Amino acid sequence: MPTTPPVQTPGRTPTFDESGLEQLGDRINQQGRRRGSRRKRRTAWVLGSVAVLLLVVVGGAFGYTWYLNNEIHRIDVKGLTAAETTGDLAGTENILLVGSTDRCALKVQNAAYGLCSQGVNGVNSDVVMILHLDPNTGKVAILSIPRDLFVPNARVDGANKIDAGLYNGPSQLVASIKENLGISIQHYVVLNFDTFANVVDALGGVNMYFPEPVFDQYSGLVQRTTGCVHLDGIRALQVVRARHLQYQPPGNTNPYPENWPFENQSDIARIRRDHEFLRVLASAVGKQGLSNPVTDQQLISSVAPQLQVDNKLSIGDMVNLVLAFHAVNPQKAPQLTLPVEVDQFGSYLYKGGYYGDIEFPVNTLDRKVIDQFLNLPGNDNTLTGHALPSPAQVTVSVLNGSGTAGQAGTTSSQLQALGFHVTGVGDATPVGAEAETVVYFSHKTAADEAAAQEVARSMSGAVITAYGPTTNGAQVTVVTGTQFTVNAPARAASSTTTPAPAGASGSSGGSTTTTTSSSLFQAPTVAVSPLQPWDPRACTPSGGEGH
């Protein structure tokens, strides 16, 4: 955190001395009384995850802070970076919020989640969200990463869905997000099923409106009636974990939920409902207050013993964050989802192994959403907030990774037309019938990471960056896939020349493209998805359907 004096000026993050905890608590409470917004400010931290509710409790329940400090489990997470001190990201922080599926880590097994003793022992990140905090503007934003996004550095041994990274521990998930998506992480928070359910119960449950009956065999959700329904912790968990949702539309009289229609975007749909649940939870916290010592104690007892945070996130840091962002309105803060293309071919075959349903990146849309999330102008390195290098400063080699004749030569010509210095071309072993285009950088240095971002921003389609070996002495190696475009030079934007197809040799103008059949993937998803007619949502105060 920046080392500025402990003041309450908007746009600056106060420092905190843990020896002055009581005085700081008194100051926060006095400030809340003066502004008459004690309840409103305490809703801010519910934005990112139930885990972040912990920070609210720290801000409003100082009498329990030392208990809290001793109960939280701190873990060593490698790859976390300090906040930037210069550039467009100066002072900002990203907190990675993870929901773990590790049933075996639960102190008390619960059949409602699946039992470790019965083989339900997978360790994945059920939810992957990043909370971006900007003390310069006092704003926060949420970015959800679809768990089925297929990325090159998901695990230590290579590619997988991003949710599989947690199997190798939090450090690997942090590395994957940095190397594949270009987002640095300053802190890490993980919660499990019990933490989530217990927090909801400590608040007395929440109310959600069900416009249509819904069913999910895997999460255990069974809601046969419509209207405003009171959910305890277990029922709320069933709602937010539902990713195989079936619904009974108007006119459907089939009494068997397993025969109701399925929605067609399980991973993305769940994120949409999770975002709505966070708004509902924030409203519940706002109504509750959190000034009641009994409620505060219940929340702390529910969250702290099952919560894991990185060992650099101190109680002081938490209090500083509460001080800096106490006025955030959670209903207005952006909640974004990284756009993806969802497969429609059943199970992804990659290097001889099947990976189930997967999603590919949509590079141009992803870059725009990440820039929006980080509040960057669009030509910055998303890791540092500084300008990216010009193409003339970047050396690139190209390997044909799809087997399409002439693809490496065509791609290298197109990159040269953009000003990149190409050092050589070659072939790579194809990974499968469908493949992402991967922009590799071989050194984990700011210069090479920035070079990879500049190359990736010059391409569209299923394109992603990754840490890995390069060839021909280049900073960056592009391994071509089956669905990408090299962007045309600006001077050719008004040309009527038809872009050269992928695999055409000797082309030096227009674009080079190889695409999979449109039937293989759904249309790219959007950053903000509206609720569908069957999605649970907020209730009005009178018990009607909220908006």
C-alpha positions, 0 to 999 in steps of 0.5 A: 500500500502507498505510504501516505499519511493516514488521512480521509481524503478521497483518492488516497489510501491511508496507511495503518499502524496496527498499534493504533487499531482502536483509535482508527476504529473510533475515527471510522465510526465517527466518520460514518456518523457524520456522513450518516451513511454507516450502513451504505458504506459497509456494503461496498466490500460485498462486491467482489466475493463473500470473502471480501465481506471479511474486510467490511467486518474488519472496518466495523467490528474492531473489537474482534480484530485480534481474534480475526487476525489469529483465525485467518489462515495465511499462505505463501503465494508466489508471483504476487507483485507490488503495486505500481508506483508510476504509470497509469496503474500507479497505486492500483491493486488487484485482489484475486478472489477464488472459490475452491471446490476442495471438499477434502479440505473442509473440517466437517464433511457435508453430503450437500457438497459431495463427500471426499470419502466418496471420491469427490476430491477435485481441487478446482477454482469454482469461481475466479474473480479479480477485484480491481481497486483504484485509490486515485479515483475511489472506484472498484471493478470486478472481472470474472474469468470463465472457469472453462477458458482453455489457457496454455499455462493453466498448470505446471505441466502445461495447457488446461482449463484455467480452473484446473490451475488450483490443483497446483496451488494458488501460485500457479493460478496467479502465474496463469492469470499474469502470463496468459491474460496479462493481469498482475495480482497483488493479493489472493483470497480463497474461500470454500463452500462452508465459508460461503454458506455460513456467511449467508446464514450469519446474515439471516439468509437472503431473499431471491425471486424465482420467475420460473421453476429451476433445477440443477441436478449437480448443485442440488438446486430444486425450486418448483415454485415461483416468487420471492424465496428465502434462502439459507446458506446451503440453498444460496450455495446451490443457486450460485453453483448451478451451471447445469441449469434446467428451467420450466418455461411458461406453458411447460407442464412436464412435472419432471425437472430432469426433462425441462430444457437446459440453458445453453451457456452453463459457465457464462450463465452461472457467472451472470447469476453470481453477479446478481447474487452479489448485488442481492447479498450487498443489499442484505448487508446494507439492510442488516447494518453490521453494527450489531455485535452479535451479527459481527461475531457470527460473521467473523466466526463464519468467515475467519477459520475457513478463509485463506489469504496471502501472507502479505495481506495484513489486517492493516492492509484490510483496514486501509482498504476499507478506509479508502473505499468505504463510499463505494456504491456496490450497485453501480460498480462494474461487474464484467465477464471476460468474453469467450467463445464457447465450444459446441463440439462436445469434448476438446481433444488436445495433444491426444487428451480430452478436456470436456467443454472448453472456451477459447479467448476472443482476443480483441474483445478481451483486450478491450474488456481488460482495459476497461476493467483496469481503466487503461486507455488501450495502448498500455501494458496491462501489467505495468500501465506504461506504453507498449513498445512499437512493433519496430522494437520487437523481434518475432518468429513464427511457427505453423501450429495448425498444419495449414500450408504456408501459414507461417510464411503468410503470418510472418509477412503480415507481421512484417507489414505491421513493422515487426522484425521477423527473425524466422519461420518454421513448423510446430506439431499441431495440438488438435483440430482446433487450436488457439494461436499462442504468443510465447515470450521466453523471459519473465521480464517486463520487456518481453512481456510487453513485447508479447502483448504488443504482438497479441494486440496486433492479432484478433481471434482465439489468440493468447499470450503465454510464457514458453520457449521462443525460436530463432533468437526472437523475443516472441514466437507466434505459434499459429492456430486455427482461428485468428487474424493478423490485423491489417496495417492502418494504411490499408484500412480503406483499401478494397483489396480482399484480405488474403486467405490463410495459407496463401504464400507471398501476401504482404497486404490486407489480413491473414485469417484462418477460422474454424467452422462457425458451427464449432463455437457459439458467438462470442459472449459479452462482458455484461450479460442481462438476466434471462427469464428463468434467472433468480434475481432480487426481490422487491421490499414487498416480495415482488420481482426486482430489476 
